Amino acid sequence: MKALPAQRAEAPVARDGAVAARRVAVIGQGQVGLIVSILAVEAGHSVVGYDTDPSRIFRLYSGEGDIGDVSRARLVRALSSGRFALTADAARLDGFEVAVISVPTPLAAGQPDLRCVEAAAKTVAAHVRPGCVVIVESTTWPGTTEEIVVPVLESSGLRVGAGLYVGYAPERINPGDGIDATVKVPKIVAGADTASRDQVAEFWESLVDTVVLAPDMRTAELAKLIENTFRLVNISLINEIAHHATDLSADVRAAIALASSKPYGFMPFTPGVGAGGQCIPVAPRYLSWRISETSGAAADLIESALRINDAVPGWIADRIIAGLARRGITAADAVVLVAGITYKPNISDVRGSRALAVIEQLRRHGARVLAYDPLAEGVSDVLAGVTAELVAEVSAVAVLVGHHRLDTATLAMADYIFDACGVMPPASTIELL
């Protein structure tokens, strides 16, 4: 497939008004797919949101509260518009003009697992017609769309360049920022050919403020992996330095603040429990795997960053146990109250949570652990609030995720606090990571 001129990757295309309403199918109604669906409805398109999980569809239709970054009110407005339908029935995809594949790309035995992408492509292929546009959003290794998705779609009898348009436009959603923030983030788009790229760009121009043209799909796929790998490497770097800062007799957070005074060549990252969730720890493994598969060489820096990220929960647990020992409390006698268990602040998602990994490590030491999180969903035996009486009874409080809604005033009453995220007010009882 012919690549577009490389210089086009630098050319932003500003949103310049509405385009004709399209019939859109969004495959996958997780946090990314649902946002795409809502934005498309609000742009004037008619949308079918498809997911293979009927319970997910039921929750979206009838559940209470917000769904990730989509407020319940906004979802209800979209459903009430008459232009948004949710379904687990693939037959209702008939007649789509644009399909967006937004499904998970997890790991299996430490390697990329593209079964959801392949299944989604097969589902779309069963309903594709001449003139349809198919866009992959899922984070994946360079070459996936061209080598895996396109052949599945072309099994329908259509061909790219002859009635079928295929492109790649990686998601750029920062959970917790809200759906409106997504509109302001430039959207990378690429196509299997020039016509495909133009079709993908036209669709996304109706949803977001700015579209950025990539020279080809592989480069766009790589760009997404670079974004996440950059964050993983720097998070791991600062956590490794924090791990050794005590031996250096230096204040790592103060050092970061000083380094941040440099107006060029530096971006601050702060210590914490490590990168969690389904993106930052996963995408670099896709990149490392693809490098190894194509060149036979190891991606040493990426692999080191992954190992460090995996090790951080153990380091933090060791620090807490050592802090208890200094106070004459053995791990077997300790009760640790962990505050914050989601994978990042101010969200409810616990998938890939490094805080949960810290809890596991503390329990391996023999400590009894209680969990407190006012936002976490899907985990049993988690306290939604704390009392002064409870805090007085525990051996230590470990603040691992700094939600705005944490009851820091009550937590501050503890005799020993390990603050992994720097959100507690200064006190002699606090040990900072």
C-alpha positions in Angstrom: 0.0 0.0 0.0 1.3 3.4 -1.0 2.5 5.6 2.0 1.5 9.2 2.2 4.3 11.8 2.1 6.0 11.9 5.5 5.6 15.7 5.9 1.9 15.4 6.1 2.2 14.0 9.6 3.1 17.5 10.8 0.1 19.2 9.2 -2.9 19.7 11.5 -6.3 20.0 10.0 -8.6 22.3 11.9 -12.2 21.4 12.5 -14.1 23.6 10.0 -17.8 22.8 10.5 -20.4 20.1 10.3 -20.3 17.3 7.8 -23.2 15.2 6.5 -24.6 12.9 9.2 -23.5 9.3 8.8 -24.8 5.9 10.1 -22.1 4.9 12.5 -21.3 1.6 14.3 -19.0 1.7 17.3 -17.7 -1.8 18.1 -17.0 -2.0 21.8 -18.7 0.1 24.4 -16.0 0.4 27.0 -14.6 3.7 28.2 -13.2 4.6 24.8 -16.0 3.3 22.6 -18.7 4.9 24.7 -17.0 8.3 24.4 -16.7 7.9 20.6 -20.4 7.0 20.5 -21.5 10.0 22.5 -19.4 12.4 20.6 -20.7 11.0 17.3 -24.3 11.4 18.4 -23.7 14.9 19.6 -22.1 15.7 16.2 -25.4 14.7 14.5 -24.6 11.1 13.4 -26.8 8.1 14.0 -25.0 5.6 16.1 -25.3 1.9 17.0 -23.1 1.0 20.0 -22.3 -2.7 19.8 -20.7 -4.8 22.6 -20.6 -8.6 22.9 -21.3 -8.3 26.7 -25.1 -8.1 27.2 -24.6 -7.1 30.9 -22.6 -4.1 29.7 -25.4 -3.0 27.4 -27.9 -3.5 30.3 -25.8 -1.4 32.6 -25.6 1.4 30.1 -29.3 1.4 29.6 -30.5 1.0 33.2 -27.6 1.6 35.6 -27.2 4.4 38.0 -24.4 6.9 38.2 -21.8 8.0 35.7 -20.1 5.5 33.3 -16.4 6.4 33.4 -16.0 9.9 31.9 -19.6 9.9 30.5 -22.1 11.4 32.9 -25.4 9.6 33.3 -27.2 12.7 32.2 -25.2 12.9 29.0 -25.8 9.2 28.2 -29.5 9.7 28.8 -29.6 12.7 26.4 -27.9 10.6 23.7 -30.3 7.7 24.1 -33.3 10.1 24.2 -32.2 11.7 20.9 -33.4 8.8 18.9 -30.0 8.6 17.2 -28.3 6.2 19.6 -29.0 2.6 20.2 -27.0 0.1 22.3 -27.1 -3.6 21.4 -25.4 -7.0 21.7 -27.1 -8.1 18.5 -24.6 -7.9 15.6 -27.5 -8.0 13.1 -28.3 -4.4 14.1 -25.0 -3.3 12.5 -26.5 -3.6 9.0 -26.5 -0.4 7.0 -23.5 1.3 8.7 -21.5 3.8 6.7 -18.7 4.2 9.3 -17.5 1.6 11.7 -15.1 2.3 14.6 -13.4 -0.6 16.2 -12.7 0.3 19.8 -12.0 -3.0 21.6 -9.4 -4.1 24.2 -5.9 -5.2 23.2 -4.7 -6.9 26.4 -1.9 -9.3 27.0 -1.9 -13.1 27.2 1.1 -14.8 28.7 2.9 -11.4 28.4 2.3 -11.2 24.6 -0.2 -9.2 22.5 -3.7 -10.7 22.4 -5.5 -9.5 19.4 -8.5 -11.8 19.6 -10.9 -9.0 20.3 -9.6 -7.0 17.3 -9.9 -10.0 15.0 -13.4 -10.8 16.3 -14.5 -7.2 15.8 -13.1 -7.2 12.2 -15.0 -10.4 11.4 -18.2 -8.8 12.8 -17.7 -5.7 10.7 -16.8 -7.7 7.6 -20.2 -9.5 7.8 -22.0 -6.2 7.4 -19.6 -4.1 5.2 -20.9 -2.7 1.9 -19.3 -0.6 -0.9 -18.4 2.9 0.3 -18.0 1.9 4.0 -15.3 3.4 6.2 -13.7 1.2 8.9 -11.5 2.8 11.5 -9.4 1.0 14.1 -8.9 2.8 17.4 -7.4 0.1 19.6 -3.8 0.4 20.7 -1.7 -2.2 18.9 1.6 -3.0 17.3 2.7 -1.4 14.0 1.2 -3.4 11.1 -1.9 -4.7 12.8 -4.4 -2.9 10.8 -2.7 -3.6 7.5 -1.8 -7.3 8.2 -4.7 -8.5 10.3 -7.7 -6.2 10.0 -7.6 -5.4 6.2 -7.4 -9.1 5.1 -10.4 -9.9 7.3 -12.4 -7.0 5.9 -11.4 -8.0 2.3 -12.7 -11.5 2.9 -16.1 -9.8 2.3 -15.1 -9.4 -1.4 -14.5 -5.7 -1.2 -11.0 -4.3 -1.6 -9.2 -1.3 -0.2 -9.1 1.2 -3.0 -12.1 -0.3 -4.7 -15.1 0.5 -2.5 -13.6 -0.1 0.9 -12.0 2.6 3.1 -9.8 1.5 6.1 -7.9 3.6 8.5 -6.3 3.8 11.9 -6.9 6.6 14.5 -5.5 5.8 18.0 -7.5 6.7 21.0 -6.2 9.6 23.1 -8.4 9.5 26.2 -7.1 10.4 29.6 -9.5 8.8 32.1 -10.7 11.2 34.6 -10.4 14.3 32.4 -14.0 14.0 31.1 -15.5 13.6 27.6 -15.1 17.3 26.7 -11.3 17.1 27.2 -11.2 14.4 24.5 -12.6 16.9 21.9 -9.7 19.3 22.5 -6.9 16.6 22.1 -5.6 16.5 18.6 -6.6 13.2 16.9 -4.1 11.3 14.8 -5.6 9.8 11.7 -4.2 7.5 9.0 -5.5 5.5 6.1 -4.7 2.5 4.0 -4.5 4.8 1.0 -5.1 8.5 0.4 -8.9 8.1 -0.1 -9.2 6.2 3.1 -7.2 8.7 5.1 -9.4 11.5 3.7 -12.6 9.6 4.8 -11.2 8.9 8.3 -10.2 12.6 8.6 -13.6 13.8 7.5 -15.3 11.7 10.1 -13.1 12.7 13.0 -13.2 16.4 12.0 -16.9 16.2 12.9 -16.1 15.0 16.4 -12.9 16.8 17.6 -11.3 20.2 17.3 -8.1 19.1 15.4 -7.1 16.2 13.2 -3.4 15.4 12.6 -2.6 13.5 9.4 -0.2 10.6 9.7 1.8 9.4 6.7 0.5 5.8 7.0 -1.2 3.4 9.4 2.0 1.8 10.8 3.4 5.2 11.7 0.2 6.1 13.5 0.2 2.8 15.3 3.8 3.4 16.4 3.0 6.9 17.5 0.5 5.6 20.0 2.9 3.1 21.4 5.6 5.8 21.7 3.2 8.0 23.7 2.6 5.3 26.3 6.1 4.0 26.3 7.5 7.5 27.0 5.3 7.7 30.1 6.2 4.2 31.3 10.0 4.9 30.9 9.8 8.2 32.8 7.5 6.9 35.5 9.9 3.9 36.1 12.9 6.2 36.0 11.6 8.5 38.8 10.4 5.5 40.8 13.8 3.9 40.7 15.4 7.2 41.8 12.8 7.5 44.6 13.7 3.9 45.7 17.3 4.9 46.2 16.7 8.5 47.4 16.9 7.7 51.1 20.4 6.1 50.6 21.4 9.3 48.8 20.2 11.4 51.7 18.2 13.6 49.4 14.6 14.7 49.0 13.5 13.4 45.7 10.4 15.5 45.4 12.3 18.7 46.2 14.9 17.6 43.6 12.2 17.2 41.0 10.8 20.6 41.8 14.3 22.1 41.3 14.8 20.3 38.1 11.5 21.6 36.8 12.8 25.1 37.0 14.8 24.3 33.8 12.8 25.8 30.9 13.9 23.2 28.4 14.7 19.5 28.1 12.9 18.4 31.2 9.3 17.2 32.0 8.5 16.4 35.7 7.2 13.0 36.8 6.5 12.2 40.4 7.0 9.0 42.5 4.1 6.7 43.1 3.0 3.1 43.1 3.8 2.7 39.4 1.9 2.8 36.2 -1.3 0.9 36.2 -4.4 0.5 34.0 -4.8 -1.1 30.6 -2.6 1.3 28.6 0.7 2.5 30.0 1.9 -0.9 31.3 0.5 -2.8 28.3 1.4 -0.8 25.2 5.1 -0.9 25.8 4.9 -4.7 25.8 3.2 -4.6 22.4 6.1 -2.4 21.1 8.8 -4.6 22.7 7.2 -7.7 21.3 7.0 -6.3 17.8 10.6 -5.1 17.9 11.7 -8.6 18.9 9.5 -10.3 16.3 10.7 -8.1 13.4 14.4 -7.6 14.2 15.2 -10.4 16.6 16.7 -7.9 19.0 15.5 -7.1 22.5 14.1 -3.6 23.4 16.4 -3.4 26.5 15.3 0.0 27.8 11.6 -0.8 27.4 12.0 -4.2 29.1 14.0 -2.5 32.0 11.2 0.0 32.5 8.6 -2.8 32.6 10.6 -4.7 35.1 11.0 -1.6 37.3 7.3 -0.9 37.1 6.5 -4.5 38.1 8.9 -4.2 41.1 7.6 -0.9 42.6 4.7 -2.4 44.6 7.2 -4.7 46.3 9.5 -1.8 47.1 6.7 0.1 48.7 5.5 -2.8 50.7 9.1 -3.3 52.0 9.2 0.4 53.0 6.0 0.1 55.0 7.0 -3.1 56.7 10.4 -1.5 57.6 8.6 1.6 58.9 6.5 -0.6 61.2 9.6 -2.5 62.4 11.2 0.8 63.4 8.1 1.3 65.6 8.4 -2.1 67.1 5.5 -3.7 65.2 6.1 -6.9 63.3 4.4 -7.7 60.0 2.4 -10.5 61.6 1.0 -8.1 64.2 0.3 -5.2 61.8 -2.9 -3.9 60.5 -2.4 -1.6 57.5 -5.2 0.7 56.2 -4.5 1.3 52.5 -6.2 4.5 51.1 -6.8 4.5 47.4 -6.8 1.3 45.3 -7.7 2.4 41.8 -5.1 2.6 39.1 -4.9 6.4 39.1 -6.4 9.3 41.0 -10.1 10.4 40.7 -11.4 7.4 38.7 -13.2 4.2 39.8 -11.3 1.8 37.6 -9.2 -0.8 39.5 -8.0 -2.7 36.4 -4.2 -3.2 36.5 -4.0 -1.2 39.8 -0.5 -1.1 41.3 -2.1 -0.3 44.7 -3.8 -3.7 44.6 -0.4 -5.2 43.9 1.0 -3.3 47.0 -1.8 -4.9 49.1 -0.9 -8.3 47.8 2.7 -7.7 48.8 1.8 -6.5 52.3 -0.3 -9.6 52.8 2.6 -11.8 51.7 4.6 -10.2 54.5 1.9 -11.4 56.9 0.2 -8.0 57.5 -3.6 -7.7 57.7 -4.8 -5.1 55.2 -7.9 -3.0 55.1 -8.8 -1.0 52.0 -10.5 2.4 51.8 -11.5 4.1 48.6 -14.5 6.4 48.0 -14.4 5.8 44.3 -13.4 2.2 43.6 -15.8 -0.1 41.9 -15.8 -3.9 41.4 -13.8 -4.9 44.5 -15.4 -6.4 47.6 -14.6 -5.4 51.2 -13.6 -1.9 50.3 -14.5 0.9 52.8 -16.1 3.9 51.3 -15.2 6.0 54.3 -13.1 6.0 57.5 -13.6 7.0 61.0 -11.2 8.4 63.7 -11.8 5.2 65.7 -10.7 3.0 62.8 -7.6 5.1 62.1 -6.7 5.0 65.8 -6.8 1.2 65.8 -4.6 0.4 62.7 -0.8 0.1 62.8 -0.3 2.2 59.7 -2.0 4.2 57.0 -0.7 3.8 53.5 -1.9 6.5 51.1 -1.3 5.0 47.7 -3.7 6.8 45.3 -4.4 10.5 45.9 -8.1 11.0 45.2 -9.4 14.5 45.8 -12.2 12.8 47.8 -9.9 11.0 50.3 -10.6 12.0 53.9 -7.1 13.2 54.5 -8.1 14.9 57.7 -9.1 11.7 59.4 -6.3 9.7 57.9 -3.8 12.3 59.3 -4.8 11.1 62.8 -2.8 7.9 62.4 0.4 7.4 64.3 2.3 6.2 61.2 1.5 7.3 57.6 3.3 6.2 54.5 2.4 8.7 51.8 3.2 7.3 48.3 1.7 10.2 46.4 2.5 13.3 48.4 -1.1 14.4 49.2 -1.0 14.4 53.0 -0.3 17.6 54.9 3.2 17.7 56.4 3.6 16.0 59.8 6.2 14.1 61.8 4.1 11.0 61.5 4.4 10.9 57.7 7.0 9.0 55.7 7.0 10.1 52.0 7.9 7.9 49.1 
